[in-house]
Amino acid sequence: MSLANGRSYLAIPGPSVVPEAVLRAMHRAAPNIYTGELREMMPGIIADLKRVARTEAHCAIYIANGHGIWEAALANILSPGDRLLVPATGRFAHGWSDIARRLGAEVEILDFGKRDPIDAARVAEVLRADTEHRIKALPVVYVDTSTGIRNDIAAIRAALDETGHPALLLADCIASLACDPFEMDAWGVDVTIAASQKGLMTPPGIGFVWYNDRADAARETAGCVTHYWDWRPRTDPDQLYLYFDGTAPTHHLYGLRTALDMIHDEGLDRVLARHATLARAIWAALDAWGQGGPLEVNMADHAHRSHAVTAIRLGGDRADRLRHWCEFTGGVTLGIGLGMAEPGSPEAGGFFRIGHMGHVNAHMVLGTLGVMQAGLLACDIPHGPGALDAAAAVCAAADPG
């Protein structure tokens, strides 16, 4: 018998749950794209995007997914033959590197595997050895969605500063913006990228690049920049179409406006505190289950766990069986294990992820964990006791203010 009839819940690490208010804002007739409210609200959208990234830098918007934003950031600073140093934890830094290579860059990957964060001291060693300063930039994934690892961006900036290296620091915040603490200006990030479909609670389709004056100076000689990816015409234009090099993503903008209002009405600090508390509740349950069975969080160190996504190891085919039960019997869709093993290999069915980003609250998290508990029992997967009590205790201890 299926118990899934009713409203299903999507607990994958993006696209995240879209709030009803955002859906309502998008459910309207097409607007005039030449005059009126859409044009008038763009400066406010840009200002509020800067508030979320905590920056005074420039901001450009693209009709693109995360892969497009990767290319936009690189195209504006690179010429063919430029060299990049890419510290990698998991899958997504490798994806960004592939795009850089296609643009003609030379890429050196400093791979830290799938269970360890970036070691800033090792980054500093490579920078110190680059006495000719050939390395143009360091693209860094702040939160790797495949591994759940959160890297220390400020420590990487410190490595650049301590070695006196002029390379630009790029931060991929696609998975983490408005979920994990991020300070573009305070941490010395030159280029930040994000997209609409995770912490910003808007359907996939628009992406963002924040860039400071140092990065814009590199744009002067960037041989890879093209008409569409050029960020300059998109920054502070006097006509609506110039923000997007053509027709605006009209309904996405209405949804984004509402999502930003929701973030700022709650207060960004409170949004981040909510994510931190709910993440700790999930970890408490996972750690309890792991005491009596094979389940373990991929990132052991709590300090380097993301507040947006948690990657879990179960081994064998247990993760696939658990996900199937949770989705088709319990009504909760968990995320697949991405990039942890080769597709089709015997190990591939042993990993899964929980997304806890954006429009998420205690009943969503506790409900997800309750269904997972039932799934562990139904699938006869060994696990320790007390998980739900542990998660509830974290929520109960949260500051009600």
MIBAKE-976575 format. One record per residue (C-alpha): residue in one letter; x, y, z. Coordinates in steps of 0.5 Angstrom, whole numbers, plus 500, padded with zeros to 3 digits. Example, Ala and Ser with C-alpha at 12.3 -4.5 7.8 and 13.67 -1.06 7.14 Angstrom:
MIBAKE-976575
a525491516s527498514
This chain:
MIBAKE-976575
m500500500s503507498l502512503a504518498n498520496g497527499r502533498s509530496y515534499l521535495a528534499i533535494p538540493g535544488p531546485s528547492v521548494v518554491p514558496e506559494a507567494v513566489l508562485r502567486a507572484m509569477h501567476r500573472a499575464a505577461p507585462n509590458i517590457y518597455t515601460g511600467e513596473l517591471r522596469e521600475m523595480m529593477p534597481g531595487i532587485i539589484a540593490d537587494l541582490k547586493r544585500v544578500a551577497r553583502t557587497e557594494a560590488h557591481c551586479a549583472i543578471y543573466i538568463a542562464n543556469g549555473h553552468g552559464i554563470w560559470e562561463a559568464a564569470l570566466a569569460n569576463i576575466l580570461s584570455p586564451g592561455d591564461r592559467l587558473l588554479v582550481p582547488a577542488t572538493g567534490r564534483f563541481a569545481h571540476g565542472w567549472s574547470d571544464i568550462a575554463r579549458r574550453l575557453g582556452a585556459e590552462v587549468e591546474i586542479l588541486d584536488f582535495g578529494k570528496r571528504d576533505p575541505i580545501d587546505a588553504a596552506r596547500v593553496a598558499e604553497v602553490l601560490r608561493a611557487d608561482t613567482e611569475h604570477r602566471i595564475k590569473a584566478l582561483p575559482v572556488v566552489y564555496v559549497d560543493t553540492s555533491t559532497g556537502i562540504r563548505n570551504d573557508i573562502a576567507a582563508i583562501r583570501a588570506a593565502l592570496d594576501e600572505t603570499g602577495h599573489p595578485a590572482l583574482l578570487l572567484a566564489d561559486c555560491i550557487a548552492s549556498l547563497a542565503c543559506d550559509p554565511f557569506e561576505m563578499d566584501a569582507w572576505g575579499v572575493d572579487v567575483t561571486i556567482a549564484a543562481s535563482q533556484k536554491g536559497l533564492m527560492t525562485p525557479p531555475g533560469i536566472g543567474f547572477v554575477w557580482y564583480n568588483d573593480r579589480a575584476d572589472a579591470a581584468r575585463e579590459t584585456a579579457g580575450c574570451v568575453t563575447h557580446y552575450w556574456d559581457w557584464r558591463p552592458r548589464t550593469d546599471p543600464d538605462q533600458l530594461y532589455l540591456y539588463f538581459d541583452g534582450t527580452a527580460p525573464t519577466h515572470h522570473l523577475y516577479g518571483l525573484r522580487t517576492a523571494l527577496d522581499m521574503i528574505h529581507d522581511e525575515g532578515l538575512d541574519r535570521v534566515l541564516a540562523r534558521h538554516a543553521t538550526l535546521a541543518r544541526a537538527i538533520w545532523a543530530a538525527l543522522d549522527a544518531w542513526g549512524q551509531g547503530g549502522p552504516l549511515e555516515v555524513n560524508m563531511a565528518d567535521h561539523a565546521h565544514r558541513s553546509h547549512a544547505v545540503t548534506a551528503i550521506r553514505l550508506g553503502g551497497d544499494r541501501a541509499d537507492r532502496l531508502r530513496h525509493w521507499c521514501e519517494f513512492t511510499g512516504g511522499v518525500t523525495l531525497g537527492i541522489g548521490l551525485g559524483m560520489a561513484e561512477p554511474g552504474s557501478p556497484e557503489a553508486g547506490g550507496f549515496f544520497r543527499i538531503g537538501h535543506m535550503g531556502h523555503v524550509n522550516a521545522h515541520m518540513v525537516l522533522g517530517t522528512l526525518g520521520v519518513m526516513q526513519a520509517g524507510l530505514l525500518a521498512c528497508d531493514i537498514p541497521h541504524g541507531p535509536g533516538a534520531l528523531d528525539a535528537a532532531a526535535a531537541v535541536c529545534a526545541a532549543a532554538d532561540p524563539g526570537
